[in-house]
Amino acid sequence: MESLQTIQSKEMVEIQSQAIALNHTGNSIKILSKEEIFKLIDVHEPYYALKDVIVYAGNFATASIEVEQPLGDEIFPIGAAEACRHLAILGSVCCALSNPVKQKHYYLAHRGTYKRAIEKTHYTGKKLVATATCTFFSKRMANIKACLLDEDNQLICGIENSFHVVPHAIFERLYYNFHKEIPDFGLKNPYHQKKQLFDVQFSALSASASLGKIQDDYCAGHFPHFPAMPVAILMNTLLDLAAAYIHHITDDKSLKMYVREMTLLADNLGFSGEIVVLHVKQEAYTNNRFKLRCTATSTDNKSVGDVNVIIETAAFTDLTLE
């Protein structure tokens, strides 16, 4: 089965090496507070969950994170969607630092790639370190590379991502129909739980489901006055449907999943009040390795996510947790 065009392993190793070297030298430029970051990007808590954000030369940054979302059928230490969430947010901070206009902007994830590292397969460590750097910045677009390390500085995964750079005033004009003065984000952190899928249906080569209507509380912190479902939540539900499909066609619900590689295209935002429908289609299947295309559309058949993913399965009894 052919590989996807994801971030290359050598690129992750380069970022890993840079993070380790900077950690040893301790030559940080600045420790950023949440208040400073929130003046530059319009992502807030609880979606924003970075801690101890440190900026180094070359707009390279590190932060510590704690795993929030349940793993479901994925394997330790963190789900692919949540890893992408934290890495992309730290990457957007690097972009904001590269932006010569130090005002609030929206950094909208548009196209991204993901790769799970193979150096160490299973983890039980609790401390994870996100690292990111901005590799390109222009008035309208920005690119980042980022990776996630465990407490032993071993690679977990990496991403490469491009953002649309949208000034705050322009974003408000573009999406004024979705503005809410006081969205009902609720009191619970929505990223501590998985979203329920409705009307799940299977065939030999595909699966479909509905996420139902996007609620304000699905979008807490993304964004404060324009509740839009984060790409990470969308990816999480698509991967849940993919896992359910694999369980269905293998007739083995005990199988666990490695999300090895993934590419994402997000052409549009899904806003609160819109109904989202999910589809998974099998493109290849060899032994324990699946290549799937996962798509999501919202109201009026608007595309909000297109994911190509390679998933490997493992029997629970085969896993050795270190």
Disulfide bonds with the S-S distance in Angstrom:
none
